[in-house]
Amino acid sequence: MRTLSQPKLTWAVAVMILALLALASPAGAHPPGPTLSGYGTPVIDGVLGPGEWDAAARHAFAAAVPTNDGGGTTPATLFVMNDSESLYVAIEVQRSGPPRGSFVMEFDNDHDGELYEVGDDVFVANPGADFFDDFRTSQPPCSPNVVCGFLDTQAGGTNDGRSVASGNGSAHVYEVEHPLNSADDLHDFSLSPESTIGFQASIQVWSVAPSCNFGPSCVATTAVPSSGTGDIVVSDGSGTPLESTPDGLSLELVEGGNTTASFSIRNTSDQSLDLAVTEAPSDCAAPGDFGWLTVPTELTLAAGASTDVDVSLDASGLTAPDVHTGKVCVELEGNTVLELPVTLQVLYPFSGFLATFRNPPVLNEAHSDGVQTFWFRLGGDRGLDVVSAAESRRIDCATGDAVGSLEPAVTPSWTGLSYQAYTGRYAYPWKTTTALKGTCREFVLTLSDGSVYTARLRFLK
């Protein structure tokens, strides 16, 4: 196996070092360590781009510094996440200059609490783009009763993965990709959503002055996590670090109108999130503009913080009684982490009942034996399918409270709903009888856009 040094150590030395690491490590069930899980797809270029690892789980630790460089520790962070194809791991070590060191990840493939078992997967990432896919074996040239490391390619396998390490002047960064399920089943793990695999990582930091990579003064190695082992749970992408209130928007707008609505989102993670916001007609996987909905394009949400997201709706050019649907899509690292359905019901421009009857709370007087005609406008001729229901119910004359159930408000046998082109008005005739004398009733008109309008009547005769 290629190991933690630069220039590369010989194969024999590499096997010896990994064998010593195995012998020095504890066996048995996993001691308490972090469980890491996140979903996203980074760019493997040795740079932690803005927002790129926001969806990843993080584990902060202190990386040891070689005694030649003053000893002590420096802040470091381990990042872990996956998408549907690959596991992604990164380490950032706060240290100036170009990266000098190596990053090793050991896996407990069967998650039985035993590291360094035959068949366990290993990878090594060295500075530059120096990636090695290894596995644990007891086959020669390993010494008897020793489990050591071979390159997959040394045993008929393949080098599955890639890494890039670089420095930005203040930190060394290693970014690694390894398939969740490669075709090299004899040497690599095979993981699926919600499966768990144990891990132990180690980061080596090499001395800068003098430049060397062998011996206790030149090399400092740190186990990650410090408890020795941790778990990685493969995410299926359904989890989200965001909560929304409400979980959808349902609004009504009169034709040609516009309004602004908002929903609240909360960052439930312990890190700041850079979010992109888009709209989609039906599927967040296929975002696109569709006219009546406008959303902000991006926002940053601090750890644990909440914010209101304002969206604009415009019914210009839309026609009642149409219903329009879409989604507000919130993305993190190019992955949709929140979908908020939006429904817009377009309403007719109903301006109230006209002429004969005034609108609530007025109690209109009427003769019981006759036809009560309700006039209204809807902004033009919309056909005769504009009324979904016309009903009435008895009410308390003093309070207006309903004291009876809804009943059909029947039309006379000789006429029904009509439209007068020269006035632009609709007329709904309600045929009443003397049985209503001395009572108060509420006329309830439901239009095909779902809107409901009422008028109150007192029948005197």
C-alpha positions in Angstrom: 0.0 0.0 0.0 1.1 3.5 -0.7 1.5 5.3 2.6 1.8 8.6 4.3 4.9 10.0 2.9 6.3 12.1 0.2 8.4 11.0 -1.7 6.5 7.7 -1.6 7.9 5.0 0.7 8.9 1.7 -0.7 6.2 -1.1 -0.8 7.9 -3.0 2.0 8.1 0.1 4.3 4.5 1.0 3.5 3.3 -2.5 4.5 5.3 -2.3 7.7 3.8 1.1 8.7 0.2 0.0 8.1 0.8 -3.2 10.0 2.1 -1.2 13.0 -0.9 1.0 12.8 -3.1 -2.0 12.9 -1.3 -3.6 15.9 -1.5 -0.4 17.8 -5.2 0.1 17.4 -7.8 -1.1 19.8 -10.2 -3.9 18.8 -13.7 -4.6 19.9 -16.9 -2.6 19.6 -16.7 1.0 18.5 -16.0 3.4 21.4 -18.2 6.5 21.3 -17.4 8.6 18.3 -19.2 10.9 16.0 -21.9 9.6 13.6 -21.5 11.6 10.3 -24.0 11.9 7.5 -24.7 14.5 4.9 -25.9 14.7 1.3 -24.3 16.7 -1.5 -21.8 16.7 -4.4 -18.6 18.8 -4.1 -16.1 19.6 -6.8 -12.9 17.6 -6.1 -10.3 20.3 -6.7 -8.5 20.7 -3.3 -10.5 23.9 -2.6 -13.4 24.2 -0.2 -15.5 26.5 -2.4 -18.2 28.8 -0.9 -21.1 26.7 0.2 -19.6 23.5 -1.4 -19.5 21.5 1.8 -22.4 23.1 3.6 -24.5 20.0 3.5 -21.7 17.8 4.9 -21.4 16.5 8.4 -18.4 18.0 10.2 -16.1 16.9 13.0 -13.7 19.5 14.4 -10.4 18.3 16.0 -6.9 19.5 16.8 -4.2 18.2 14.5 -0.8 17.7 16.0 2.2 19.8 14.7 5.7 18.3 14.4 8.1 19.3 17.1 10.5 20.7 14.5 7.8 23.3 13.8 7.1 24.1 17.4 4.8 21.2 18.3 1.4 21.8 19.8 -1.8 21.6 17.7 -3.6 23.5 15.0 -7.4 23.5 14.3 -8.7 21.0 11.7 -12.0 19.8 10.4 -13.2 16.5 8.9 -16.1 16.8 6.4 -18.2 13.8 5.2 -21.1 13.5 2.8 -22.3 11.5 -0.1 -24.6 11.6 -3.2 -26.2 8.7 -5.0 -22.9 7.6 -6.5 -19.9 8.4 -4.2 -18.7 9.1 -0.7 -16.9 12.4 -0.3 -14.4 13.2 2.5 -12.4 16.3 3.1 -9.9 17.4 5.7 -8.9 21.0 6.3 -5.9 21.7 8.5 -5.0 25.3 9.5 -1.4 25.6 8.4 0.4 27.9 6.0 2.4 26.9 2.9 1.8 24.0 0.5 0.4 20.8 1.9 3.0 18.5 3.4 1.6 15.3 4.8 -0.9 12.6 4.0 -4.4 11.6 4.8 -5.5 8.0 5.4 -9.0 6.6 5.9 -9.5 3.1 7.3 -13.0 1.5 7.0 -14.7 -1.2 9.1 -16.6 -2.7 6.1 -18.8 -5.0 8.1 -19.3 -2.6 10.9 -18.5 -5.3 13.5 -16.3 -3.0 15.7 -13.1 -4.5 14.3 -10.8 -2.4 12.3 -7.9 -3.7 10.1 -9.7 -6.9 9.2 -9.1 -8.8 6.0 -11.1 -7.2 3.2 -11.5 -3.8 4.9 -11.3 -0.8 2.5 -8.6 1.9 2.8 -7.7 5.0 0.9 -4.6 7.2 1.0 -4.6 10.8 -0.3 -1.2 12.5 -0.7 -0.4 16.1 -1.8 -1.3 16.9 -5.4 -3.7 14.4 -7.0 -2.0 11.3 -5.5 -4.8 8.9 -4.6 -4.4 5.2 -3.7 -7.2 2.7 -3.3 -6.0 0.0 -0.9 -7.4 -2.9 1.1 -6.5 -5.0 4.1 -5.1 -8.5 3.6 -3.0 -11.2 5.3 -1.6 -12.6 2.1 2.2 -12.5 1.4 4.3 -10.5 1.5 2.6 -9.7 4.8 4.4 -11.3 7.7 2.6 -14.3 9.3 -0.4 -13.3 11.5 -0.2 -9.7 10.3 -2.9 -7.9 8.4 -1.2 -5.3 6.1 -2.2 -3.2 3.2 -2.0 -3.7 -0.6 -3.0 -1.6 -3.5 -6.2 -2.9 -5.1 -4.3 -3.0 -8.4 -1.7 -5.2 -6.9 -4.3 -7.9 -6.3 -6.2 -7.7 -9.6 -8.5 -4.8 -8.5 -8.9 -1.2 -9.6 -8.0 2.2 -8.3 -11.5 3.5 -7.6 -11.5 7.2 -6.5 -9.6 10.4 -6.8 -8.2 13.1 -4.5 -6.7 16.6 -4.7 -4.8 18.3 -2.0 -3.7 21.9 -2.0 -2.9 24.9 0.2 -4.5 28.3 0.1 -1.9 30.1 2.3 -3.7 29.5 5.5 -4.9 25.9 5.3 -4.1 22.5 3.8 -7.1 20.9 2.2 -7.6 17.3 1.1 -10.7 16.4 -0.9 -11.4 12.8 -1.7 -14.1 10.9 -3.7 -14.6 7.1 -3.4 -17.5 5.2 -5.0 -20.2 3.9 -2.8 -20.4 0.7 -4.8 -17.6 0.1 -7.3 -17.3 -3.0 -9.4 -14.3 -4.1 -7.4 -16.2 -6.0 -4.8 -13.3 -8.0 -3.5 -11.4 -4.9 -2.4 -13.9 -2.0 -1.9 -16.9 -1.5 0.4 -20.4 -1.7 -1.1 -22.7 0.9 0.5 -26.4 1.8 -0.1 -28.6 4.5 1.5 -29.0 4.3 5.2 -26.2 1.7 5.5 -23.5 2.4 8.2 -19.8 1.8 8.0 -17.2 2.4 10.7 -14.1 4.5 10.1 -10.8 5.7 11.5 -8.9 8.5 9.8 -5.4 9.8 10.4 -3.8 12.9 9.2 0.0 13.3 9.0 1.6 16.7 9.2 5.2 16.9 8.1 7.9 19.3 9.2 8.6 22.4 7.2 11.8 23.6 8.8 13.7 21.4 8.3 11.8 19.7 5.5 11.6 16.1 6.5 9.0 13.3 6.7 10.4 10.6 8.9 10.9 10.3 12.7 9.0 11.9 15.7 10.5 15.3 15.2 9.5 15.4 11.5 6.1 13.8 11.5 3.0 14.3 13.7 0.0 12.0 13.3 -3.5 12.6 14.6 -6.3 10.0 14.8 -9.7 11.3 13.7 -11.8 11.1 15.7 -9.7 11.2 18.9 -11.8 8.4 20.4 -10.4 6.1 17.7 -13.5 5.3 15.6 -16.7 6.8 14.3 -19.5 5.9 12.0 -20.6 7.1 8.5 -24.3 6.7 7.7 -25.0 6.9 4.0 -27.7 9.5 3.4 -30.5 9.0 1.0 -30.8 12.7 0.4 -34.2 12.9 2.0 -33.0 14.6 5.2 -32.8 18.4 5.2 -31.1 20.9 7.5 -34.1 23.2 7.0 -37.6 23.5 8.4 -40.3 25.6 6.8 -43.5 27.2 8.2 -45.9 26.8 6.7 -45.1 23.8 4.6 -46.9 25.2 1.6 -48.6 28.4 0.3 -52.2 28.6 -1.0 -53.3 32.0 -2.2 -56.1 33.7 -4.1 -55.7 36.7 -6.4 -58.2 38.6 -8.5 -57.4 38.7 -12.2 -54.7 41.2 -12.8 -53.8 41.6 -9.1 -50.5 41.0 -7.4 -49.4 40.3 -3.8 -46.5 39.2 -1.7 -46.5 36.2 0.5 -43.8 34.8 2.8 -42.8 31.6 4.5 -40.3 31.1 7.3 -37.3 28.7 7.1 -35.0 27.7 9.9 -31.5 26.3 9.7 -31.4 23.3 12.0 -27.7 22.6 11.5 -24.8 24.0 13.4 -23.2 25.7 10.4 -24.1 28.7 8.2 -25.8 27.7 4.9 -25.5 29.4 1.5 -28.8 28.6 -0.2 -30.1 29.1 -3.8 -33.8 29.7 -4.3 -35.5 28.8 -7.6 -39.0 28.1 -8.8 -40.3 25.1 -10.7 -43.6 24.5 -12.6 -43.8 20.9 -11.2 -40.5 19.3 -10.4 -37.6 20.9 -8.6 -35.3 18.8 -10.7 -36.4 20.9 -13.7 -36.6 24.5 -12.4 -37.9 27.3 -14.7 -39.7 30.6 -14.7 -43.4 30.5 -15.2 -44.5 34.2 -14.9 -46.8 34.4 -12.0 -44.3 33.5 -9.2 -41.0 35.3 -8.5 -38.6 34.2 -5.7 -35.3 35.6 -4.4 -32.3 33.9 -6.0 -30.1 33.3 -3.0 -29.7 33.8 0.8 -27.4 32.9 3.6 -28.8 31.5 6.8 -26.6 31.4 10.0 -26.5 28.3 12.1 -29.8 27.9 14.1 -31.2 31.1 12.5 -34.6 31.7 10.9 -35.7 34.1 8.2 -38.8 35.0 6.2 -38.6 34.4 2.5 -40.8 36.7 0.5 -42.2 35.6 -2.8 -44.2 37.7 -5.3 -47.3 36.6 -7.1 -48.8 38.3 -10.2 -52.1 37.4 -11.8 -51.6 39.6 -14.8 -52.8 37.7 -17.9 -54.3 34.9 -15.8 -58.0 34.1 -16.1 -60.5 32.9 -13.5 -61.4 30.3 -12.5 -58.0 28.7 -13.3 -55.8 27.2 -10.6 -52.0 27.4 -11.0 -49.5 25.3 -9.1 -45.7 25.5 -8.8 -42.9 25.0 -6.3 -40.4 27.1 -4.5 -37.2 25.1 -4.5 -34.4 25.7 -1.9 -31.1 24.3 -3.0 -27.9 23.5 -1.0 -24.8 22.5 -2.9 -26.9 22.0 -6.1 -29.2 19.6 -4.2 -32.8 20.4 -3.4 -33.3 20.4 0.4 -36.7 22.0 0.6 -39.7 22.0 -1.7 -42.6 24.3 -0.9 -45.7 23.8 -3.0 -47.5 27.0 -4.1 -51.1 27.1 -5.3 -52.7 30.2 -6.9 -56.4 30.4 -7.3 -57.4 33.1 -9.8 -60.6 34.9 -8.9 -63.2 36.7 -10.9 -63.3 40.5 -10.2 -66.6 40.3 -8.2 -67.4 43.8 -6.9 -70.4 42.9 -4.7 -74.2 42.5 -5.3 -75.7 45.4 -7.3 -78.9 47.4 -7.3 -81.7 45.4 -5.4 -79.7 44.0 -2.5 -76.9 45.6 -0.5 -74.0 43.5 0.9 -73.6 42.4 4.5 -74.0 43.4 7.2 -77.1 45.1 5.8 -80.3 43.2 6.4 -82.4 43.7 3.2 -86.2 43.7 3.3 -88.0 41.5 0.7 -91.4 39.9 -0.1 -91.5 36.2 0.5 -93.7 35.4 -2.4 -91.7 36.4 -5.4 -88.3 36.3 -7.2 -85.3 37.8 -5.5 -82.8 38.8 -8.3 -79.2 39.1 -7.4 -77.2 41.2 -9.8 -73.4 41.1 -10.1 -70.5 41.7 -12.5 -67.5 39.5 -13.2 -65.6 41.8 -15.6 -67.4 40.7 -18.7 -69.2 37.7 -20.2 -67.7 34.5 -18.6 -70.4 32.2 -19.8 -73.1 30.6 -17.7 -70.8 28.1 -15.8 -69.6 30.8 -13.4 -71.9 29.7 -10.5 -71.0 26.5 -8.7 -73.9 26.7 -6.1 -76.6 29.0 -5.0 -78.0 28.3 -1.5 -79.7 29.8 1.5 -80.0 29.2 5.2 -82.0 30.6 8.0 -80.2 33.1 10.2 -80.9 34.9 13.5 -82.4 38.3 12.5 -80.6 40.1 15.3 -77.2 38.6 15.2 -76.9 37.2 11.7 -75.8 33.9 13.0 -76.8 30.8 11.1 -79.6 28.7 12.8 -80.2 26.4 9.9 -78.4 24.3 7.3 -77.9 25.3 3.7 -80.6 24.5 1.2 -80.7 25.0 -2.6 -81.8 28.5 -3.7 -83.9 27.3 -6.6 -84.7 29.4 -9.7 -88.1 29.9 -11.3 -89.2 27.3 -13.8 -89.1 29.9 -16.6 -85.7 31.4 -16.1 -82.2 30.9 -14.5 -78.8 32.5 -14.4 -78.5 35.0 -17.2 -76.0 37.6 -18.6 -77.0 41.0 -19.9 -74.4 42.1 -22.5 -75.5 45.7 -22.6 -75.0 46.2 -18.9 -72.3 43.6 -18.4 -74.2 42.1 -15.5 -75.2 38.7 -14.4 -78.6 38.0 -12.8 -79.4 35.1 -10.5 -83.1 34.7 -9.7 -84.1 33.0 -6.5 -87.7 31.9 -6.3 -89.1 32.3 -2.7 -92.5 31.4 -1.2 -94.7 32.6 1.7 -93.2 29.8 3.9 -90.4 32.2 4.5 -92.6 35.0 5.8 -91.3 36.4 9.1 -87.9 34.8 8.8 -84.4 36.0 8.0 -82.2 34.1 5.5 -78.8 34.4 4.1 -78.3 33.9 0.4 -75.0 32.2 -0.4 -73.5 32.3 -3.9 -70.5 30.2 -4.7 -68.7 30.9 -7.9 -66.7 28.5 -9.9 -63.4 30.0 -8.6 -64.4 28.9 -5.1 -65.2 32.3 -3.8 -68.3 32.8 -1.7 -70.5 35.9 -1.5 -73.6 36.5 0.7 -76.6 38.7 1.2 -79.0 38.9 4.1 -82.8 39.2 3.7 -85.7 39.7 6.0 -89.0 38.4 4.6 -91.8 40.8 5.7 -94.8 39.4 3.8 
